[in-house]
Amino acid sequence: MTVFPKKKQVQIMEAWEALIYSYDEAQYYMKLAIFEGICSSCSIFYDYVHEQWLIPHKERFVEAWTNRVMHFGNTTTQRVESAHWSLKRILQDSIGDICSVWETINSMIVLQHNEIIASFEKSIIQKVHRYSNRLYANLRGVLSKNAIDHIAAEYDRVKYVSIDQTECRCTIRTTHGLPCACEIARYSMIPRSIPLDAIHGWWSKLTFHVDASSQPSELSVKHEIDVIVKKFEELDVPGKISLKGKLREIAYPSTTSMFPPVAKVKTKGAPKKDKSKVSKRDKSTKRDPSW
């Protein structure tokens, strides 16, 4: 087995990384020639990589080809491997019975489910100062935070590519269904906010109760209303009155159950005393003699 010097290994890995991150076929073949030149002293290694990986499988991991399909950033099996590793770590061994294994798997899935819900809530509630720009007005609280991060990264590229599609290459539009730098530049020139129609619906799914194909304009509160009605029927009379009052404040914001006081009450300063009724002795701070 051939063992390369450390410096040679670094050169090979850098050339390999540049090869798989080629943004088009022309650059790929140019980087391939560089990779072949670096591996000239180890032709067996190069032949193996080229014949066993690049020729039959390059379309599956080289960006020049993977950037032609919409994958939403999921280009590796890392998620599957991570889930498998988490499961093995929780199981610890392979001698458990079916019931214990089932309970363990169920607990892991519930935990992952809760983490996803937490990420949804974070995208809806969390306010990021960086995204206070009018450009993101239609996106805040509607899209995944990860999607807005991608859009912000493209917005940073606007100063370099402007509306030039050749320079932009529009990769994020193809792979993620999000507006690319040249598209954002056109919105900035109008100026106007990025419309939701320019975002793939996959990024606006922030709940498990809404169909993935639904757009924010088609959202419904029917499920929530049904839950409130069911909750209302289970409450006692005081609870029903309280819940109904809260719903009235939402349905009729111009009305309120609060009333102003009958008489105006002064809330600042100590009450003034009537000087005519206060004797000099009462105002004195002299200590009374002890008997």
C-alpha positions in Angstrom: 0.0 0.0 0.0 1.4 3.4 -1.0 1.6 6.0 1.8 1.9 9.6 0.6 3.9 12.2 2.5 1.8 14.6 4.5 2.4 17.5 2.2 1.3 15.4 -0.8 -1.9 14.3 1.0 -2.8 18.0 1.6 -2.2 18.8 -2.1 -4.3 15.9 -3.2 -7.2 16.7 -0.9 -7.2 20.4 -1.9 -7.2 19.4 -5.6 -10.0 16.9 -4.9 -12.1 19.5 -3.1 -11.7 22.0 -5.9 -12.7 19.3 -8.3 -16.0 18.4 -6.7 -16.9 22.0 -6.1 -16.6 22.9 -9.8 -19.6 25.1 -10.8 -19.7 24.0 -14.4 -18.4 21.2 -16.7 -15.6 23.4 -18.2 -14.2 24.2 -14.8 -14.6 20.5 -13.8 -12.4 19.3 -16.7 -9.9 22.0 -15.9 -9.7 20.9 -12.3 -9.6 17.3 -13.3 -6.4 18.0 -15.3 -4.9 19.7 -12.3 -5.9 16.8 -10.1 -4.3 14.3 -12.6 -1.1 16.3 -12.6 -0.9 16.3 -8.8 -1.5 12.5 -8.8 1.1 11.9 -11.6 3.4 10.1 -9.2 0.6 7.8 -8.0 -1.1 6.7 -11.2 -2.8 3.7 -9.5 -4.6 6.0 -7.0 -5.7 8.4 -9.8 -6.9 5.5 -12.0 -9.0 4.1 -9.1 -10.6 7.5 -8.3 -11.2 8.3 -11.9 -12.6 5.0 -13.1 -14.4 3.9 -10.0 -15.8 7.2 -8.8 -15.6 10.1 -11.3 -16.6 8.4 -14.5 -19.7 6.5 -13.2 -20.8 8.7 -10.3 -19.6 12.3 -10.8 -23.2 13.4 -11.5 -24.1 12.5 -8.0 -21.6 14.5 -6.0 -19.9 17.1 -8.3 -21.6 20.5 -8.0 -21.4 21.0 -11.8 -24.2 18.4 -12.0 -25.9 18.5 -8.6 -26.5 22.2 -9.0 -28.8 21.4 -11.9 -31.5 19.8 -9.7 -33.5 21.1 -6.8 -32.3 19.4 -3.6 -32.8 22.1 -0.9 -29.3 21.7 0.3 -29.6 18.0 1.0 -26.7 16.6 -1.1 -25.3 14.0 1.3 -26.4 11.0 3.4 -25.3 12.8 6.6 -28.8 13.1 8.0 -29.4 9.4 7.6 -26.0 8.5 9.1 -26.6 11.0 12.0 -30.0 9.4 12.8 -28.4 5.9 12.6 -25.6 7.0 15.0 -28.1 8.6 17.4 -30.2 5.4 17.5 -27.1 3.2 18.1 -26.0 5.5 20.9 -29.3 5.4 22.6 -29.7 1.6 22.2 -26.1 1.1 23.6 -26.2 -2.6 22.8 -28.0 -5.2 20.8 -29.4 -7.4 23.6 -32.6 -5.5 24.4 -36.0 -7.0 23.8 -38.4 -5.7 21.2 -40.4 -3.7 23.8 -37.4 -1.8 25.1 -36.1 -1.2 21.6 -39.5 0.1 20.5 -39.7 2.5 23.5 -36.2 3.8 22.7 -37.0 4.4 19.1 -40.3 6.1 19.9 -38.5 8.4 22.5 -35.9 9.4 19.9 -38.6 10.2 17.3 -40.6 12.2 19.7 -37.4 14.2 20.7 -36.7 14.9 17.0 -40.3 15.9 16.4 -40.1 18.4 19.3 -36.8 19.8 18.0 -38.4 20.4 14.6 -41.4 22.1 16.2 -39.0 24.3 18.2 -37.2 25.3 15.0 -40.6 26.2 13.5 -41.5 28.4 16.4 -38.0 30.0 16.3 -38.6 30.9 12.6 -42.0 32.4 13.4 -41.2 34.3 16.6 -37.6 35.2 16.6 -36.8 38.7 15.2 -33.3 39.2 13.7 -32.1 42.8 13.4 -30.3 41.9 10.2 -33.6 41.1 8.5 -35.3 44.4 9.4 -34.7 45.5 5.8 -37.8 46.2 3.8 -36.6 43.6 1.4 -37.6 40.9 3.9 -40.9 42.4 4.9 -43.0 39.6 3.3 -40.7 36.9 4.6 -40.4 37.5 8.3 -42.3 35.0 10.4 -43.5 33.2 7.2 -40.4 31.4 6.0 -37.9 29.2 7.6 -35.0 31.1 9.2 -32.6 28.9 7.1 -34.3 30.1 3.9 -33.9 33.8 5.0 -30.2 33.1 5.8 -29.7 31.8 2.2 -31.5 34.9 0.8 -29.3 37.1 3.0 -26.2 35.4 1.6 -27.4 36.1 -1.9 -28.2 39.7 -1.0 -24.5 40.1 0.0 -23.5 39.0 -3.5 -25.6 41.7 -5.1 -22.8 44.2 -4.9 -20.6 42.0 -7.0 -23.0 40.5 -9.6 -25.8 43.1 -9.8 -28.3 41.9 -12.4 -25.8 40.0 -14.5 -27.2 36.4 -14.8 -23.9 35.1 -16.2 -22.0 36.2 -13.2 -24.7 35.2 -10.8 -25.2 31.7 -12.3 -28.6 31.6 -10.4 -27.5 28.4 -8.5 -29.7 29.1 -5.4 -32.7 29.5 -7.6 -32.2 26.1 -9.2 -31.1 24.1 -6.1 -33.2 25.7 -3.4 -36.1 27.5 -5.1 -35.0 30.8 -3.6 -34.3 34.2 -5.3 -30.7 34.5 -6.5 -28.5 37.6 -6.3 -29.4 39.0 -9.7 -33.1 38.5 -8.9 -32.7 40.3 -5.6 -30.9 43.1 -7.3 -33.9 43.7 -9.5 -36.2 43.8 -6.5 -33.8 46.3 -4.9 -33.8 48.6 -7.9 -37.6 49.0 -8.0 -37.6 49.0 -4.9 -39.9 46.4 -3.5 -40.0 43.5 -1.0 -39.3 40.0 -2.2 -42.8 38.5 -3.0 -43.8 35.1 -1.5 -44.5 33.9 -5.0 -40.7 33.9 -5.6 -40.1 31.4 -2.8 -40.7 27.7 -3.1 -43.5 26.5 -0.9 -41.3 24.0 0.8 -39.7 26.8 2.8 -43.0 28.1 4.2 -44.0 24.9 5.8 -43.6 25.8 9.5 -46.2 23.4 10.9 -47.1 19.8 10.7 -50.8 20.6 10.3 -50.7 22.4 7.0 -50.2 20.7 3.6 -46.8 21.2 2.2 -48.2 22.6 -1.1 -50.3 25.3 0.6 -49.2 28.9 0.3 -49.4 31.4 3.2 -52.3 33.1 1.4 -54.2 29.8 1.7 -53.6 29.2 5.4 -56.7 28.4 7.5 -57.5 28.6 11.2 -60.2 25.9 11.0 -58.1 23.5 13.0 -57.4 26.0 15.7 -61.1 27.1 15.9 -62.2 23.5 16.3 -59.7 23.0 19.2 -61.0 26.2 20.8 -64.6 25.1 20.5 -63.7 21.7 22.0 -61.9 23.4 24.8 -64.8 25.8 25.4 -67.2 22.9 25.8 -65.0 21.3 28.4 -64.7 24.4 30.6 -67.0 25.3 33.5 -69.1 28.4 33.5 -66.4 30.8 34.8 -63.9 29.4 32.4 -66.3 29.8 29.5 -66.9 33.4 30.4 -63.2 34.1 30.6 -62.4 32.4 27.3 -65.4 34.1 25.6 -64.1 37.5 26.8 -60.7 36.9 25.4 -62.2 35.8 22.0 -64.3 38.9 22.0 -61.2 41.1 22.4 -59.8 39.4 19.3 -62.9 39.5 17.2 -63.9 43.0 18.3 -60.7 44.9 19.0 -62.6 48.2 19.2 -64.5 47.0 22.3 -63.1 46.2 25.7 -64.4 44.9 29.0 -62.5 47.6 30.9 -64.3 50.8 32.1 -62.8 54.1 33.3 -63.2 54.9 37.0 -66.1 57.0 38.1 -64.0 59.7 39.7 -60.6 60.8 38.6 -58.0 59.4 41.0 -54.7 61.1 41.5 -52.0 58.6 41.4 -48.9 60.8 42.1 -47.9 62.6 45.2 -49.1 62.3 48.8 -52.6 63.5 49.6 -52.6 67.1 50.8 -53.8 67.8 54.4 -56.2 70.5 55.4 -54.0 73.1 57.2 -56.9 74.6 59.1 -57.5 71.3 61.0 -53.9 70.5 61.8 -52.6 71.9 65.0 -49.0 73.0 65.6 -48.5 70.2 68.0 -49.6 67.6 65.4 -47.0 69.0 63.0 -44.2 69.0 65.5 -41.5 66.4 65.2 -40.3 66.9 68.8 -40.2 63.7 70.8 -42.7 63.3 73.6 -41.1 63.2 77.0 -41.2 59.8 78.6 -42.9 59.5 82.0 
